Amino acid sequence: MLNSDKQHINLRLDAHMVGLDVPREQEPNYRAAAELLNKRYQYYLKLRPNASAEQLWMYTALEVAVALQSDVREKSLVPVEKELKELNQLILKTINQ
């Protein structure tokens, strides 16, 4: 990947600034991800006002990781579900003949 395919961006995560060189086409995804992380961090801050920043980031990271794993599992099941539907249709068609 050429350097011209990358873009330097600065993201604010709570009180921290993070500078990254990201693929240009991924820049909106990085900004959306930072926004999501900030919202979830604020949610946990309200829920647990006495928690340390480290604890709040751990809650935030865990929630996002669980959501990612759920998405990965759902996507991996799509081909299986499609095949099951086709098999069920074939079985029903065979039974009804």
PyMOL CGO cylinders between C-alpha atoms (Angstrom):
from pymol import cmd
from pymol.cgo import CYLINDER

trace = [
    CYLINDER, 0.00, 0.00, 0.00, 1.42, 3.36, -0.98, 0.3, 1, 1, 1, 1, 1, 1,
    CYLINDER, 1.42, 3.36, -0.98, 1.66, 6.18, 1.57, 0.3, 1, 1, 1, 1, 1, 1,
    CYLINDER, 1.66, 6.18, 1.57, -0.76, 8.19, -0.57, 0.3, 1, 1, 1, 1, 1, 1,
    CYLINDER, -0.76, 8.19, -0.57, -3.35, 5.51, 0.18, 0.3, 1, 1, 1, 1, 1, 1,
    CYLINDER, -3.35, 5.51, 0.18, -3.11, 6.43, 3.86, 0.3, 1, 1, 1, 1, 1, 1,
    CYLINDER, -3.11, 6.43, 3.86, -4.39, 9.40, 5.74, 0.3, 1, 1, 1, 1, 1, 1,
    CYLINDER, -4.39, 9.40, 5.74, -3.31, 10.72, 9.13, 0.3, 1, 1, 1, 1, 1, 1,
    CYLINDER, -3.31, 10.72, 9.13, -6.23, 11.23, 11.50, 0.3, 1, 1, 1, 1, 1, 1,
    CYLINDER, -6.23, 11.23, 11.50, -6.53, 12.23, 15.14, 0.3, 1, 1, 1, 1, 1, 1,
    CYLINDER, -6.53, 12.23, 15.14, -9.23, 10.61, 17.22, 0.3, 1, 1, 1, 1, 1, 1,
    CYLINDER, -9.23, 10.61, 17.22, -10.36, 11.61, 20.68, 0.3, 1, 1, 1, 1, 1, 1,
    CYLINDER, -10.36, 11.61, 20.68, -11.04, 8.70, 23.03, 0.3, 1, 1, 1, 1, 1, 1,
    CYLINDER, -11.04, 8.70, 23.03, -12.34, 10.21, 26.25, 0.3, 1, 1, 1, 1, 1, 1,
    CYLINDER, -12.34, 10.21, 26.25, -9.49, 12.53, 27.35, 0.3, 1, 1, 1, 1, 1, 1,
    CYLINDER, -9.49, 12.53, 27.35, -6.90, 10.94, 25.07, 0.3, 1, 1, 1, 1, 1, 1,
    CYLINDER, -6.90, 10.94, 25.07, -5.89, 11.90, 21.57, 0.3, 1, 1, 1, 1, 1, 1,
    CYLINDER, -5.89, 11.90, 21.57, -4.85, 9.07, 19.28, 0.3, 1, 1, 1, 1, 1, 1,
    CYLINDER, -4.85, 9.07, 19.28, -3.00, 9.78, 16.04, 0.3, 1, 1, 1, 1, 1, 1,
    CYLINDER, -3.00, 9.78, 16.04, -3.16, 7.08, 13.37, 0.3, 1, 1, 1, 1, 1, 1,
    CYLINDER, -3.16, 7.08, 13.37, -2.24, 6.58, 9.74, 0.3, 1, 1, 1, 1, 1, 1,
    CYLINDER, -2.24, 6.58, 9.74, -5.20, 4.72, 8.26, 0.3, 1, 1, 1, 1, 1, 1,
    CYLINDER, -5.20, 4.72, 8.26, -6.25, 3.62, 4.79, 0.3, 1, 1, 1, 1, 1, 1,
    CYLINDER, -6.25, 3.62, 4.79, -8.23, 6.48, 3.25, 0.3, 1, 1, 1, 1, 1, 1,
    CYLINDER, -8.23, 6.48, 3.25, -11.24, 4.30, 2.53, 0.3, 1, 1, 1, 1, 1, 1,
    CYLINDER, -11.24, 4.30, 2.53, -11.32, 3.20, 6.19, 0.3, 1, 1, 1, 1, 1, 1,
    CYLINDER, -11.32, 3.20, 6.19, -11.21, 6.69, 7.70, 0.3, 1, 1, 1, 1, 1, 1,
    CYLINDER, -11.21, 6.69, 7.70, -15.01, 6.92, 8.24, 0.3, 1, 1, 1, 1, 1, 1,
    CYLINDER, -15.01, 6.92, 8.24, -14.95, 3.53, 9.96, 0.3, 1, 1, 1, 1, 1, 1,
    CYLINDER, -14.95, 3.53, 9.96, -12.26, 4.67, 12.39, 0.3, 1, 1, 1, 1, 1, 1,
    CYLINDER, -12.26, 4.67, 12.39, -14.22, 7.81, 13.21, 0.3, 1, 1, 1, 1, 1, 1,
    CYLINDER, -14.22, 7.81, 13.21, -17.44, 5.82, 13.72, 0.3, 1, 1, 1, 1, 1, 1,
    CYLINDER, -17.44, 5.82, 13.72, -15.56, 3.34, 15.93, 0.3, 1, 1, 1, 1, 1, 1,
    CYLINDER, -15.56, 3.34, 15.93, -14.16, 6.16, 18.07, 0.3, 1, 1, 1, 1, 1, 1,
    CYLINDER, -14.16, 6.16, 18.07, -17.65, 7.63, 18.42, 0.3, 1, 1, 1, 1, 1, 1,
    CYLINDER, -17.65, 7.63, 18.42, -19.03, 4.24, 19.48, 0.3, 1, 1, 1, 1, 1, 1,
    CYLINDER, -19.03, 4.24, 19.48, -16.24, 3.75, 22.02, 0.3, 1, 1, 1, 1, 1, 1,
    CYLINDER, -16.24, 3.75, 22.02, -16.80, 7.22, 23.49, 0.3, 1, 1, 1, 1, 1, 1,
    CYLINDER, -16.80, 7.22, 23.49, -20.55, 6.61, 23.82, 0.3, 1, 1, 1, 1, 1, 1,
    CYLINDER, -20.55, 6.61, 23.82, -20.06, 3.26, 25.52, 0.3, 1, 1, 1, 1, 1, 1,
    CYLINDER, -20.06, 3.26, 25.52, -17.37, 4.72, 27.81, 0.3, 1, 1, 1, 1, 1, 1,
    CYLINDER, -17.37, 4.72, 27.81, -19.76, 7.51, 28.84, 0.3, 1, 1, 1, 1, 1, 1,
    CYLINDER, -19.76, 7.51, 28.84, -22.48, 4.93, 29.47, 0.3, 1, 1, 1, 1, 1, 1,
    CYLINDER, -22.48, 4.93, 29.47, -20.23, 2.99, 31.85, 0.3, 1, 1, 1, 1, 1, 1,
    CYLINDER, -20.23, 2.99, 31.85, -19.04, 6.21, 33.47, 0.3, 1, 1, 1, 1, 1, 1,
    CYLINDER, -19.04, 6.21, 33.47, -22.65, 7.07, 34.36, 0.3, 1, 1, 1, 1, 1, 1,
    CYLINDER, -22.65, 7.07, 34.36, -23.33, 3.48, 35.46, 0.3, 1, 1, 1, 1, 1, 1,
    CYLINDER, -23.33, 3.48, 35.46, -20.16, 3.26, 37.60, 0.3, 1, 1, 1, 1, 1, 1,
    CYLINDER, -20.16, 3.26, 37.60, -19.09, 6.80, 38.52, 0.3, 1, 1, 1, 1, 1, 1,
    CYLINDER, -19.09, 6.80, 38.52, -16.49, 5.59, 41.04, 0.3, 1, 1, 1, 1, 1, 1,
    CYLINDER, -16.49, 5.59, 41.04, -14.74, 3.21, 38.63, 0.3, 1, 1, 1, 1, 1, 1,
    CYLINDER, -14.74, 3.21, 38.63, -11.25, 4.05, 37.41, 0.3, 1, 1, 1, 1, 1, 1,
    CYLINDER, -11.25, 4.05, 37.41, -10.68, 5.01, 33.79, 0.3, 1, 1, 1, 1, 1, 1,
    CYLINDER, -10.68, 5.01, 33.79, -8.90, 1.67, 33.34, 0.3, 1, 1, 1, 1, 1, 1,
    CYLINDER, -8.90, 1.67, 33.34, -11.96, -0.23, 34.59, 0.3, 1, 1, 1, 1, 1, 1,
    CYLINDER, -11.96, -0.23, 34.59, -14.28, 1.82, 32.37, 0.3, 1, 1, 1, 1, 1, 1,
    CYLINDER, -14.28, 1.82, 32.37, -12.14, 1.06, 29.31, 0.3, 1, 1, 1, 1, 1, 1,
    CYLINDER, -12.14, 1.06, 29.31, -12.17, -2.63, 30.22, 0.3, 1, 1, 1, 1, 1, 1,
    CYLINDER, -12.17, -2.63, 30.22, -15.99, -2.64, 30.37, 0.3, 1, 1, 1, 1, 1, 1,
    CYLINDER, -15.99, -2.64, 30.37, -16.10, -0.76, 27.08, 0.3, 1, 1, 1, 1, 1, 1,
    CYLINDER, -16.10, -0.76, 27.08, -13.62, -3.09, 25.37, 0.3, 1, 1, 1, 1, 1, 1,
    CYLINDER, -13.62, -3.09, 25.37, -15.42, -6.18, 26.64, 0.3, 1, 1, 1, 1, 1, 1,
    CYLINDER, -15.42, -6.18, 26.64, -18.80, -4.96, 25.37, 0.3, 1, 1, 1, 1, 1, 1,
    CYLINDER, -18.80, -4.96, 25.37, -17.40, -4.14, 21.93, 0.3, 1, 1, 1, 1, 1, 1,
    CYLINDER, -17.40, -4.14, 21.93, -15.53, -7.46, 21.74, 0.3, 1, 1, 1, 1, 1, 1,
    CYLINDER, -15.53, -7.46, 21.74, -18.69, -9.41, 22.63, 0.3, 1, 1, 1, 1, 1, 1,
    CYLINDER, -18.69, -9.41, 22.63, -20.65, -7.53, 19.96, 0.3, 1, 1, 1, 1, 1, 1,
    CYLINDER, -20.65, -7.53, 19.96, -17.91, -8.32, 17.43, 0.3, 1, 1, 1, 1, 1, 1,
    CYLINDER, -17.91, -8.32, 17.43, -17.95, -12.02, 18.33, 0.3, 1, 1, 1, 1, 1, 1,
    CYLINDER, -17.95, -12.02, 18.33, -21.74, -12.10, 18.01, 0.3, 1, 1, 1, 1, 1, 1,
    CYLINDER, -21.74, -12.10, 18.01, -21.52, -10.53, 14.54, 0.3, 1, 1, 1, 1, 1, 1,
    CYLINDER, -21.52, -10.53, 14.54, -18.81, -12.99, 13.48, 0.3, 1, 1, 1, 1, 1, 1,
    CYLINDER, -18.81, -12.99, 13.48, -20.88, -15.97, 14.64, 0.3, 1, 1, 1, 1, 1, 1,
    CYLINDER, -20.88, -15.97, 14.64, -24.04, -14.68, 12.95, 0.3, 1, 1, 1, 1, 1, 1,
    CYLINDER, -24.04, -14.68, 12.95, -22.22, -14.11, 9.66, 0.3, 1, 1, 1, 1, 1, 1,
    CYLINDER, -22.22, -14.11, 9.66, -20.61, -17.54, 9.78, 0.3, 1, 1, 1, 1, 1, 1,
    CYLINDER, -20.61, -17.54, 9.78, -24.05, -19.12, 10.20, 0.3, 1, 1, 1, 1, 1, 1,
    CYLINDER, -24.05, -19.12, 10.20, -25.55, -17.46, 7.11, 0.3, 1, 1, 1, 1, 1, 1,
    CYLINDER, -25.55, -17.46, 7.11, -24.21, -20.06, 4.63, 0.3, 1, 1, 1, 1, 1, 1,
    CYLINDER, -24.21, -20.06, 4.63, -25.32, -22.89, 6.94, 0.3, 1, 1, 1, 1, 1, 1,
    CYLINDER, -25.32, -22.89, 6.94, -28.79, -21.43, 7.31, 0.3, 1, 1, 1, 1, 1, 1,
    CYLINDER, -28.79, -21.43, 7.31, -29.07, -21.07, 3.54, 0.3, 1, 1, 1, 1, 1, 1,
    CYLINDER, -29.07, -21.07, 3.54, -28.12, -24.72, 3.02, 0.3, 1, 1, 1, 1, 1, 1,
    CYLINDER, -28.12, -24.72, 3.02, -30.55, -25.84, 5.72, 0.3, 1, 1, 1, 1, 1, 1,
    CYLINDER, -30.55, -25.84, 5.72, -33.38, -23.94, 4.05, 0.3, 1, 1, 1, 1, 1, 1,
    CYLINDER, -33.38, -23.94, 4.05, -32.56, -25.54, 0.71, 0.3, 1, 1, 1, 1, 1, 1,
    CYLINDER, -32.56, -25.54, 0.71, -32.40, -29.00, 2.29, 0.3, 1, 1, 1, 1, 1, 1,
    CYLINDER, -32.40, -29.00, 2.29, -35.69, -28.45, 4.09, 0.3, 1, 1, 1, 1, 1, 1,
    CYLINDER, -35.69, -28.45, 4.09, -37.35, -27.38, 0.84, 0.3, 1, 1, 1, 1, 1, 1,
    CYLINDER, -37.35, -27.38, 0.84, -35.97, -30.45, -0.90, 0.3, 1, 1, 1, 1, 1, 1,
    CYLINDER, -35.97, -30.45, -0.90, -37.21, -32.72, 1.90, 0.3, 1, 1, 1, 1, 1, 1,
    CYLINDER, -37.21, -32.72, 1.90, -40.66, -31.13, 1.88, 0.3, 1, 1, 1, 1, 1, 1,
    CYLINDER, -40.66, -31.13, 1.88, -40.83, -31.36, -1.90, 0.3, 1, 1, 1, 1, 1, 1,
    CYLINDER, -40.83, -31.36, -1.90, -39.86, -35.06, -1.74, 0.3, 1, 1, 1, 1, 1, 1,
    CYLINDER, -39.86, -35.06, -1.74, -42.37, -35.81, 1.02, 0.3, 1, 1, 1, 1, 1, 1,
    CYLINDER, -42.37, -35.81, 1.02, -45.19, -34.06, -0.83, 0.3, 1, 1, 1, 1, 1, 1,
    CYLINDER, -45.19, -34.06, -0.83, -44.63, -36.03, -4.06, 0.3, 1, 1, 1, 1, 1, 1,
]
cmd.load_cgo(trace, "trace")
